Amino acid sequence: MSNYIQNIREGDHLSFEIVFKLWHRKVYAYFFKKTASANQAEELTQLAFIKLWRFKHTLSEDFPLDVQLFKIAKTTLLDYFKKIANENRNLQIYHLELMENSAAESKLYEAKQELEVVLKCLPPTRKEVFVLNRLHGYSYKEIAEKLSISPRTVEKHISLATKQLNGQAYTPYLIFLLGFLIK
């Protein structure tokens, strides 16, 4: 076998092919035993032999070729299991983020619905002024310019809307929540 090691180190394809034919079945059986998947075992077997060829310059005549080949197979298998574990971890993180986003969107939707019900009791102009100020952050001056009314009128609408909505149980909480979530 040491002749094969020396020949493979020198890049002899025929020696590599002979080693492949001699050891393919045993390496495949090793992978099949560890993965219980014929397709995965075949893929890992191919990968182990590719690594054997790619790192042929590291082969040593101090150790039998089968020992070195199975060391490559073992590291290939460990890399495969690490990859699977990493993919599973990433999938769990993605699933968790998806669930959190879904819950946040659901809460935002519910809060918007509740606020819409509460705001329906306001006259249209007062509602528009209130929404522009409290939910969109417009200043009194900006609202006055946008709606072509005086800043004093804007102030009066905000004051009346606040008084009217204070009678509603969750209104301050909803306004705060929506203002925070929308930004």
LOSE-852757 format. One record per atom (N, C-alpha, C, O): x, y, z; residue number from 1. Coordinates in nm, 3 decimals, padded with zeros to 5 digits. Example, Ala and Ser with C-alpha at 12.3 -4.5 7.8 and 13.67 -1.06 7.14 Angstrom:
LOSE-852757
01.319;-00.569;00.780;1
01.230;-00.450;00.780;1
01.320;-00.330;00.780;1
01.424;-00.332;00.846;1
01.285;-00.225;00.708;2
01.367;-00.106;00.714;2
01.290;00.003;00.787;2
01.341;00.114;00.804;2
This chain:
LOSE-852757
00.082;-00.120;00.000;1
00.000;00.000;00.000;1
00.085;00.126;00.000;1
00.040;00.230;-00.046;1
00.207;00.118;00.049;2
00.290;00.238;00.054;2
00.324;00.285;-00.087;2
00.347;00.404;-00.109;2
00.326;00.190;-00.184;3
00.348;00.231;-00.324;3
00.232;00.317;-00.371;3
00.252;00.416;-00.442;3
00.111;00.279;-00.331;4
-00.006;00.358;-00.370;4
00.002;00.498;-00.309;4
-00.029;00.597;-00.374;4
00.044;00.504;-00.184;5
00.056;00.634;-00.119;5
00.153;00.722;-00.197;5
00.121;00.836;-00.230;5
00.271;00.668;-00.226;6
00.373;00.746;-00.299;6
00.321;00.785;-00.438;6
00.339;00.899;-00.480;6
00.256;00.691;-00.507;7
00.206;00.721;-00.642;7
00.095;00.827;-00.640;7
00.093;00.917;-00.724;7
00.006;00.817;-00.543;8
-00.102;00.917;-00.532;8
-00.042;01.053;-00.498;8
-00.084;01.154;-00.554;8
00.055;01.056;-00.407;9
00.120;01.183;-00.374;9
00.182;01.247;-00.498;9
00.187;01.369;-00.509;9
00.228;01.164;-00.590;10
00.289;01.216;-00.713;10
00.185;01.249;-00.820;10
00.220;01.298;-00.927;10
00.057;01.221;-00.791;11
-00.050;01.257;-00.884;11
-00.088;01.148;-00.983;11
-00.143;01.177;-01.089;11
-00.058;01.024;-00.951;12
-00.089;00.912;-01.039;12
-00.238;00.879;-01.031;12
-00.287;00.830;-00.929;12
-00.309;00.906;-01.138;13
-00.454;00.883;-01.142;13
-00.489;00.734;-01.136;13
-00.589;00.696;-01.075;13
-00.409;00.651;-01.198;14
-00.437;00.507;-01.200;14
-00.429;00.449;-01.058;14
-00.515;00.369;-01.020;14
-00.330;00.488;-00.981;15
-00.320;00.441;-00.843;15
-00.439;00.490;-00.761;15
-00.494;00.415;-00.679;15
-00.478;00.613;-00.783;16
-00.594;00.667;-00.711;16
-00.720;00.588;-00.748;16
-00.802;00.557;-00.661;16
-00.734;00.556;-00.875;17
-00.851;00.479;-00.920;17
-00.852;00.340;-00.858;17
-00.959;00.290;-00.821;17
-00.738;00.279;-00.846;18
-00.730;00.146;-00.784;18
-00.769;00.156;-00.636;18
-00.845;00.073;-00.586;18
-00.718;00.256;-00.567;19
-00.752;00.276;-00.425;19
-00.901;00.302;-00.411;19
-00.966;00.251;-00.320;19
-00.954;00.381;-00.503;20
-01.098;00.410;-00.500;20
-01.178;00.281;-00.512;20
-01.271;00.258;-00.434;20
-01.142;00.196;-00.607;21
-01.214;00.070;-00.627;21
-01.197;-00.025;-00.508;21
-01.290;-00.098;-00.474;21
-01.079;-00.023;-00.445;22
-01.054;-00.111;-00.333;22
-01.131;-00.069;-00.207;22
-01.178;-00.154;-00.131;22
-01.144;00.061;-00.184;23
-01.197;00.111;-00.058;23
-01.334;00.176;-00.067;23
-01.392;00.209;00.036;23
-01.385;00.195;-00.185;24
-01.513;00.264;-00.201;24
-01.624;00.199;-00.119;24
-01.697;00.267;-00.048;24
-01.636;00.068;-00.130;25
-01.744;-00.004;-00.063;25
-01.737;00.009;00.090;25
-01.839;00.027;00.156;25
-01.616;00.001;00.145;26
-01.601;00.010;00.291;26
-01.628;00.151;00.341;26
-01.690;00.170;00.445;26
-01.582;00.250;00.266;27
-01.608;00.389;00.305;27
-01.758;00.418;00.295;27
-01.816;00.482;00.383;27
-01.819;00.370;00.190;28
-01.964;00.387;00.173;28
-02.039;00.322;00.289;28
-02.132;00.381;00.344;28
-01.999;00.201;00.328;29
-02.064;00.130;00.437;29
-02.049;00.208;00.568;29
-02.143;00.215;00.648;29
-01.933;00.266;00.589;30
-01.911;00.348;00.708;30
-02.010;00.465;00.712;30
-02.074;00.490;00.814;30
-02.021;00.536;00.601;31
-02.112;00.650;00.595;31
-02.258;00.608;00.605;31
-02.340;00.675;00.668;31
-02.291;00.496;00.542;32
-02.430;00.449;00.547;32
-02.469;00.412;00.690;32
-02.580;00.440;00.734;32
-02.376;00.349;00.761;33
-02.402;00.311;00.900;33
-02.426;00.435;00.987;33
-02.508;00.433;01.078;33
-02.354;00.543;00.958;34
-02.363;00.665;01.040;34
-02.482;00.754;01.001;34
-02.535;00.826;01.086;34
-02.523;00.751;00.874;35
-02.629;00.843;00.829;35
-02.761;00.774;00.800;35
-02.866;00.839;00.800;35
-02.759;00.645;00.777;36
-02.878;00.567;00.741;36
-02.946;00.622;00.615;36
-03.068;00.613;00.600;36
-02.865;00.678;00.526;37
-02.918;00.732;00.401;37
-02.823;00.693;00.288;37
-02.705;00.726;00.289;37
-02.878;00.622;00.191;38
-02.796;00.578;00.078;38
-02.743;00.698;-00.002;38
-02.626;00.702;-00.039;38
-02.829;00.795;-00.027;39
-02.786;00.912;-00.103;39
-02.679;00.990;-00.028;39
-02.580;01.031;-00.088;39
-02.699;01.010;00.100;40
-02.602;01.086;00.179;40
-02.471;01.009;00.189;40
-02.364;01.068;00.182;40
-02.480;00.878;00.207;41
-02.359;00.796;00.215;41
-02.279;00.805;00.085;41
-02.157;00.814;00.088;41
-02.348;00.801;-00.027;42
-02.280;00.811;-00.156;42
-02.214;00.948;-00.173;42
-02.101;00.958;-00.219;42
-02.286;01.052;-00.135;43
-02.231;01.188;-00.147;43
-02.109;01.206;-00.057;43
-02.008;01.263;-00.099;43
-02.118;01.157;00.066;44
-02.005;01.169;00.159;44
-01.886;01.084;00.114;44
-01.771;01.124;00.132;44
-01.914;00.970;00.057;45
-01.807;00.885;00.005;45
-01.731;00.958;-00.106;45
-01.608;00.961;-00.108;45
-01.807;01.015;-00.198;46
-01.743;01.092;-00.306;46
-01.660;01.207;-00.248;46
-01.548;01.232;-00.293;46
-01.716;01.275;-00.151;47
-01.647;01.388;-00.090;47
-01.518;01.343;-00.021;47
-01.417;01.412;-00.029;47
-01.521;01.229;00.046;48
-01.401;01.178;00.114;48
-01.291;01.148;00.012;48
-01.175;01.179;00.036;48
-01.327;01.088;-00.100;49
-01.226;01.058;-00.201;49
-01.177;01.184;-00.271;49
-01.060;01.193;-00.310;49
-01.264;01.280;-00.286;50
-01.220;01.410;-00.341;50
-01.118;01.474;-00.248;50
-01.017;01.528;-00.293;50
-01.146;01.468;-00.118;51
-01.051;01.523;-00.020;51
-00.919;01.446;-00.022;51
-00.811;01.505;-00.010;51
-00.928;01.314;-00.037;52
-00.807;01.233;-00.045;52
-00.720;01.282;-00.161;52
-00.599;01.299;-00.145;52
-00.781;01.306;-00.275;53
-00.706;01.353;-00.392;53
-00.657;01.498;-00.372;53
-00.543;01.531;-00.405;53
-00.744;01.581;-00.320;54
-00.711;01.723;-00.304;54
-00.594;01.741;-00.205;54
-00.508;01.827;-00.224;54
-00.593;01.659;-00.101;55
-00.488;01.672;00.002;55
-00.387;01.558;-00.006;55
-00.329;01.516;00.094;55
-00.366;01.509;-00.127;56
-00.275;01.396;-00.148;56
-00.133;01.427;-00.100;56
-00.061;01.336;-00.059;56
-00.093;01.552;-00.104;57
00.042;01.590;-00.060;57
00.061;01.571;00.091;57
00.174;01.571;00.138;57
-00.048;01.555;00.166;58
-00.036;01.535;00.311;58
-00.031;01.388;00.350;58
-00.011;01.355;00.467;58
-00.047;01.299;00.254;59
-00.041;01.156;00.284;59
00.097;01.119;00.336;59
00.199;01.171;00.289;59
00.099;01.030;00.433;60
00.225;00.989;00.495;60
00.243;00.839;00.477;60
00.149;00.761;00.486;60
00.368;00.801;00.451;61
00.398;00.658;00.437;61
00.416;00.593;00.574;61
00.437;00.472;00.583;61
00.408;00.673;00.680;62
00.421;00.620;00.816;62
00.295;00.550;00.864;62
00.299;00.472;00.959;62
00.182;00.577;00.798;63
00.053;00.519;00.838;63
-00.008;00.449;00.717;63
00.008;00.494;00.604;63
-00.080;00.339;00.742;64
-00.146;00.270;00.630;64
-00.247;00.363;00.560;64
-00.307;00.450;00.623;64
-00.265;00.342;00.433;65
-00.354;00.427;00.353;65
-00.498;00.419;00.404;65
-00.568;00.520;00.406;65
-00.543;00.299;00.445;66
-00.682;00.288;00.492;66
-00.704;00.369;00.620;66
-00.812;00.425;00.638;66
-00.605;00.376;00.707;67
-00.617;00.456;00.830;67
-00.631;00.604;00.793;67
-00.715;00.675;00.848;67
-00.549;00.648;00.699;68
-00.554;00.787;00.656;68
-00.687;00.819;00.585;68
-00.745;00.926;00.603;68
-00.733;00.724;00.504;69
-00.859;00.742;00.432;69
-00.977;00.751;00.529;69
-01.066;00.833;00.511;69
-00.976;00.665;00.631;70
-01.087;00.669;00.727;70
-01.078;00.789;00.820;70
-01.180;00.834;00.874;70
-00.959;00.842;00.839;71
-00.948;00.968;00.914;71
-01.013;01.080;00.832;71
-01.083;01.165;00.887;71
-00.989;01.080;00.703;72
-01.053;01.178;00.614;72
-01.205;01.157;00.617;72
-01.281;01.254;00.623;72
-01.247;01.032;00.614;73
-01.392;01.001;00.617;73
-01.454;01.051;00.748;73
-01.564;01.106;00.747;73
-01.384;01.031;00.858;74
-01.437;01.074;00.987;74
-01.452;01.226;00.991;74
-01.555;01.277;01.036;74
-01.351;01.299;00.947;75
-01.362;01.446;00.947;75
-01.469;01.494;00.849;75
-01.535;01.594;00.875;75
-01.486;01.423;00.740;76
-01.592;01.456;00.645;76
-01.728;01.439;00.710;76
-01.817;01.522;00.693;76
-01.744;01.331;00.784;77
-01.870;01.305;00.853;77
-01.896;01.411;00.961;77
-02.008;01.460;00.974;77
-01.793;01.445;01.038;78
-01.808;01.548;01.140;78
-01.848;01.683;01.078;78
-01.934;01.754;01.130;78
-01.784;01.716;00.967;79
-01.820;01.841;00.897;79
-01.965;01.837;00.851;79
-02.036;01.937;00.859;79
-02.009;01.721;00.804;80
-02.147;01.706;00.759;80
-02.245;01.726;00.877;80
-02.345;01.797;00.863;80
-02.215;01.663;00.991;81
-02.303;01.678;01.107;81
-02.304;01.822;01.160;81
-02.408;01.872;01.203;81
-02.190;01.888;01.156;82
-02.184;02.029;01.196;82
-02.271;02.114;01.103;82
-02.342;02.204;01.148;82
-02.263;02.084;00.975;83
-02.342;02.159;00.877;83
-02.492;02.138;00.903;83
-02.569;02.234;00.899;83
-02.532;02.015;00.929;84
-02.672;01.984;00.958;84
-02.717;02.057;01.086;84
-02.825;02.116;01.089;84
-02.634;02.052;01.190;85
-02.669;02.118;01.316;85
-02.682;02.269;01.295;85
-02.773;02.332;01.349;85
-02.593;02.326;01.216;86
-02.597;02.469;01.188;86
-02.722;02.506;01.109;86
-02.787;02.607;01.137;86
-02.757;02.424;01.011;87
-02.879;02.448;00.932;87
-03.003;02.439;01.021;87
-03.095;02.520;01.008;87
-03.006;02.342;01.110;88
-03.121;02.328;01.202;88
-03.130;02.448;01.295;88
-03.239;02.499;01.321;88
-03.016;02.493;01.346;89
-03.015;02.609;01.435;89
-03.064;02.733;01.359;89
-03.145;02.810;01.411;89
-03.016;02.752;01.238;90
-03.060;02.867;01.158;90
-03.209;02.859;01.127;90
-03.278;02.961;01.125;90
-03.258;02.740;01.102;91
-03.401;02.721;01.075;91
-03.484;02.755;01.199;91
-03.590;02.817;01.187;91
-03.437;02.714;01.315;92
-03.508;02.747;01.440;92
-03.509;02.897;01.465;92
-03.610;02.953;01.506;92
-03.396;02.963;01.440;93
-03.388;03.109;01.458;93
-03.484;03.178;01.362;93
-03.556;03.270;01.401;93
-03.486;03.133;01.237;94
-03.576;03.192;01.137;94
-03.722;03.172;01.179;94
-03.803;03.264;01.169;94
-03.754;03.053;01.226;95
-03.891;03.023;01.268;95
-03.931;03.111;01.386;95
-04.042;03.164;01.390;95
-03.840;03.126;01.482;96
-03.867;03.210;01.598;96
-03.889;03.356;01.557;96
-03.983;03.420;01.605;96
-03.804;03.407;01.468;97
-03.820;03.545;01.420;97
-03.952;03.561;01.346;97
-04.020;03.663;01.360;97
-03.988;03.462;01.268;98
-04.114;03.466;01.193;98
-04.232;03.471;01.289;98
-04.326;03.547;01.268;98
-04.226;03.390;01.394;99
-04.334;03.389;01.493;99
-04.342;03.524;01.566;99
-04.452;03.576;01.587;99
-04.227;03.580;01.603;100
-04.225;03.709;01.672;100
-04.280;03.819;01.582;100
-04.359;03.903;01.627;100
-04.239;03.819;01.456;101
-04.288;03.921;01.362;101
-04.439;03.908;01.342;101
-04.511;04.007;01.335;101
-04.485;03.785;01.333;102
-04.628;03.760;01.315;102
-04.707;03.810;01.435;102
-04.812;03.872;01.420;102
-04.656;03.784;01.555;103
-04.724;03.829;01.677;103
-04.726;03.982;01.684;103
-04.827;04.041;01.721;103
-04.615;04.045;01.648;104
-04.608;04.192;01.651;104
-04.703;04.252;01.549;104
-04.772;04.351;01.578;104
-04.708;04.193;01.430;105
-04.800;04.243;01.327;105
-04.945;04.225;01.371;105
-05.029;04.310;01.345;105
-04.973;04.115;01.436;106
-05.108;04.089;01.485;106
-05.147;04.193;01.590;106
-05.258;04.245;01.588;106
-05.056;04.222;01.683;107
-05.083;04.322;01.786;107
-05.103;04.460;01.724;107
-05.193;04.534;01.763;107
-05.020;04.493;01.627;108
-05.032;04.623;01.559;108
-05.166;04.633;01.488;108
-05.233;04.736;01.495;108
-05.206;04.526;01.420;109
-05.334;04.526;01.350;109
-05.450;04.545;01.448;109
-05.541;04.624;01.425;109
-05.445;04.470;01.559;110
-05.551;04.481;01.660;110
-05.556;04.621;01.720;110
-05.664;04.677;01.740;110
-05.440;04.679;01.748;111
-05.435;04.813;01.805;111
-05.490;04.915;01.706;111
-05.562;05.007;01.744;111
-05.455;04.898;01.579;112
-05.507;04.990;01.476;112
-05.659;04.980;01.467;112
-05.729;05.080;01.454;112
-05.710;04.857;01.474;113
-05.855;04.838;01.467;113
-05.924;04.904;01.587;113
-06.025;04.972;01.571;113
-05.869;04.882;01.705;114
-05.927;04.941;01.826;114
-05.922;05.094;01.820;114
-06.019;05.161;01.856;114
-05.810;05.148;01.775;115
-05.796;05.293;01.767;115
-05.894;05.350;01.664;115
-05.953;05.456;01.684;115
-05.910;05.279;01.554;116
-06.004;05.326;01.450;116
-06.146;05.334;01.507;116
-06.219;05.429;01.478;116
-06.184;05.237;01.585;117
-06.316;05.238;01.648;117
-06.329;05.360;01.740;117
-06.430;05.429;01.739;117
-06.225;05.384;01.820;118
-06.227;05.496;01.914;118
-06.231;05.630;01.839;118
-06.302;05.722;01.878;118
-06.153;05.639;01.732;119
-06.144;05.766;01.658;119
-06.271;05.796;01.577;119
-06.292;05.911;01.537;119
-06.354;05.697;01.554;120
-06.478;05.719;01.477;120
-06.572;05.816;01.548;120
-06.658;05.877;01.484;120
-06.556;05.830;01.676;121
-06.646;05.920;01.750;121
-06.606;06.067;01.731;121
-06.680;06.156;01.773;121
-06.491;06.093;01.670;122
-06.447;06.231;01.648;122
-06.500;06.285;01.516;122
-06.514;06.209;01.420;122
-06.529;06.414;01.510;123
-06.565;06.476;01.382;123
-06.445;06.464;01.286;123
-06.331;06.457;01.331;123
-06.470;06.462;01.154;124
-06.364;06.436;01.055;124
-06.241;06.527;01.068;124
-06.128;06.477;01.067;124
-06.260;06.658;01.080;125
-06.144;06.749;01.087;125
-06.067;06.726;01.216;125
-05.944;06.722;01.214;125
-06.137;06.712;01.328;126
-06.072;06.689;01.456;126
-05.993;06.558;01.452;126
-05.882;06.549;01.504;126
-06.052;06.456;01.390;127
-05.986;06.326;01.377;127
-05.858;06.342;01.296;127
-05.753;06.292;01.336;127
-05.865;06.410;01.183;128
-05.749;06.429;01.096;128
-05.638;06.505;01.168;128
-05.521;06.467;01.160;128
-05.674;06.612;01.238;129
-05.575;06.690;01.313;129
-05.510;06.603;01.420;129
-05.388;06.604;01.437;129
-05.591;06.529;01.492;130
-05.541;06.443;01.600;130
-05.446;06.336;01.546;130
-05.338;06.314;01.602;130
-05.484;06.271;01.439;131
-05.402;06.165;01.379;131
-05.270;06.223;01.329;131
-05.164;06.165;01.351;131
-05.276;06.338;01.260;132
-05.153;06.399;01.209;132
-05.058;06.434;01.323;132
-04.936;06.417;01.311;132
-05.113;06.482;01.434;133
-05.028;06.523;01.545;133
-04.979;06.404;01.626;133
-04.859;06.389;01.646;133
-05.068;06.321;01.673;134
-05.030;06.217;01.768;134
-04.971;06.092;01.703;134
-04.884;06.027;01.762;134
-05.016;06.060;01.583;135
-04.966;05.936;01.520;135
-04.854;05.962;01.419;135
-04.765;05.880;01.403;135
-04.860;06.077;01.353;136
-04.760;06.103;01.250;136
-04.656;06.206;01.294;136
-04.559;06.231;01.222;136
-04.676;06.266;01.410;137
-04.576;06.355;01.466;137
-04.567;06.494;01.405;137
-04.467;06.563;01.423;137
-04.669;06.536;01.333;138
-04.667;06.671;01.275;138
-04.682;06.774;01.387;138
-04.751;06.751;01.487;138
-04.616;06.888;01.369;139
-04.632;06.997;01.466;139
-04.762;07.071;01.436;139
-04.821;07.055;01.329;139
-04.805;07.152;01.530;140
-04.928;07.231;01.511;140
-04.914;07.319;01.387;140
-05.008;07.333;01.309;140
-04.797;07.378;01.370;141
-04.774;07.467;01.256;141
-04.783;07.390;01.124;141
-04.845;07.437;01.028;141
-04.722;07.273;01.120;142
-04.727;07.191;00.997;142
-04.870;07.150;00.964;142
-04.910;07.151;00.848;142
-04.947;07.113;01.065;143
-05.087;07.074;01.044;143
-05.167;07.194;00.994;143
-05.249;07.182;00.903;143
-05.143;07.309;01.055;144
-05.214;07.431;01.014;144
-05.187;07.461;00.868;144
-05.280;07.495;00.794;144
-05.062;07.450;00.824;145
-05.028;07.476;00.684;145
-05.090;07.370;00.592;145
-05.142;07.403;00.485;145
-05.085;07.247;00.634;146
-05.137;07.137;00.551;146
-05.289;07.147;00.533;146
-05.340;07.120;00.425;146
-05.360;07.185;00.640;147
-05.507;07.189;00.633;147
-05.562;07.330;00.610;147
-05.683;07.351;00.607;147
-05.472;07.426;00.593;148
-05.511;07.566;00.571;148
-05.601;07.617;00.683;148
-05.706;07.677;00.658;148
-05.559;07.594;00.807;149
-05.628;07.647;00.925;149
-05.522;07.710;01.015;149
-05.403;07.692;00.993;149
-05.565;07.783;01.114;150
-05.469;07.851;01.201;150
-05.413;07.753;01.304;150
-05.478;07.654;01.338;150
-05.291;07.780;01.354;151
-05.233;07.695;01.458;151
-05.320;07.693;01.583;151
-05.324;07.592;01.653;151
-05.386;07.801;01.612;152
-05.476;07.808;01.729;152
-05.593;07.711;01.712;152
-05.635;07.647;01.808;152
-05.645;07.700;01.589;153
-05.753;07.606;01.560;153
-05.704;07.463;01.577;153
-05.775;07.378;01.630;153
-05.583;07.436;01.532;154
-05.522;07.303;01.549;154
-05.513;07.270;01.698;154
-05.550;07.161;01.740;154
-05.465;07.366;01.776;155
-05.452;07.347;01.920;155
-05.588;07.316;01.983;155
-05.598;07.228;02.069;155
-05.692;07.388;01.940;156
-05.826;07.368;01.993;156
-05.877;07.228;01.957;156
-05.934;07.159;02.042;156
-05.855;07.185;01.830;157
-05.898;07.050;01.788;157
-05.828;06.942;01.872;157
-05.893;06.847;01.914;157
-05.698;06.957;01.896;158
-05.622;06.859;01.976;158
-05.678;06.855;02.118;158
-05.698;06.747;02.174;158
-05.702;06.973;02.175;159
-05.754;06.981;02.311;159
-05.891;06.913;02.322;159
-05.915;06.835;02.414;159
-05.981;06.943;02.226;160
-06.115;06.884;02.229;160
-06.109;06.733;02.206;160
-06.182;06.657;02.270;160
-06.023;06.690;02.113;161
-06.011;06.547;02.084;161
-05.959;06.473;02.207;161
-06.008;06.365;02.241;161
-05.860;06.531;02.273;162
-05.804;06.468;02.393;162
-05.909;06.455;02.502;162
-05.920;06.350;02.566;162
-05.986;06.559;02.522;163
-06.091;06.554;02.624;163
-06.196;06.450;02.588;163
-06.241;06.373;02.673;163
-06.233;06.447;02.461;164
-06.336;06.354;02.416;164
-06.287;06.209;02.427;164
-06.363;06.120;02.467;164
-06.160;06.186;02.392;165
-06.107;06.049;02.393;165
-06.067;06.001;02.532;165
-06.055;05.880;02.553;165
-06.047;06.091;02.626;166
-06.011;06.050;02.761;166
-06.121;05.967;02.826;166
-06.094;05.890;02.918;166
-06.241;05.981;02.778;167
-06.352;05.899;02.828;167
-06.340;05.755;02.784;167
-06.402;05.667;02.845;167
-06.263;05.728;02.680;168
-06.244;05.591;02.630;168
-06.134;05.524;02.713;168
-06.030;05.585;02.739;168
-06.156;05.403;02.752;169
-06.068;05.336;02.849;169
-05.923;05.321;02.801;169
-05.830;05.355;02.875;169
-05.900;05.270;02.679;170
-05.765;05.236;02.636;170
-05.705;05.335;02.539;170
-05.598;05.309;02.484;170
-05.768;05.446;02.515;171
-05.723;05.539;02.413;171
-05.579;05.587;02.434;171
-05.501;05.580;02.339;171
-05.540;05.636;02.552;172
-05.401;05.681;02.566;172
-05.301;05.569;02.537;172
-05.198;05.592;02.474;172
-05.331;05.449;02.584;173
-05.244;05.334;02.559;173
-05.235;05.304;02.410;173
-05.125;05.281;02.358;173
-05.348;05.303;02.340;174
-05.350;05.273;02.197;174
-05.271;05.377;02.118;174
-05.196;05.342;02.027;174
-05.288;05.504;02.153;175
-05.217;05.609;02.081;175
-05.067;05.595;02.103;175
-04.988;05.607;02.009;175
-05.028;05.568;02.226;176
-04.886;05.548;02.255;176
-04.832;05.427;02.179;176
-04.727;05.434;02.116;176
-04.904;05.317;02.186;177
-04.861;05.193;02.121;177
-04.847;05.211;01.971;177
-04.745;05.175;01.913;177
-04.948;05.268;01.908;178
-04.941;05.287;01.763;178
-04.834;05.386;01.724;178
-04.762;05.365;01.627;178
-04.822;05.492;01.800;179
-04.715;05.588;01.771;179
-04.579;05.525;01.780;179
-04.489;05.558;01.702;179
-04.561;05.434;01.874;180
-04.433;05.366;01.894;180
-04.410;05.262;01.783;180
-04.299;05.251;01.731;180
-04.512;05.185;01.748;181
-04.497;05.077;01.651;181
-04.484;05.127;01.508;181
-04.415;05.064;01.427;181
-04.548;05.235;01.475;182
-04.548;05.284;01.337;182
-04.412;05.343;01.300;182
-04.371;05.333;01.185;182
-04.344;05.402;01.396;183
-04.216;05.470;01.366;183
-04.106;05.374;01.334;183
-03.994;05.417;01.307;183
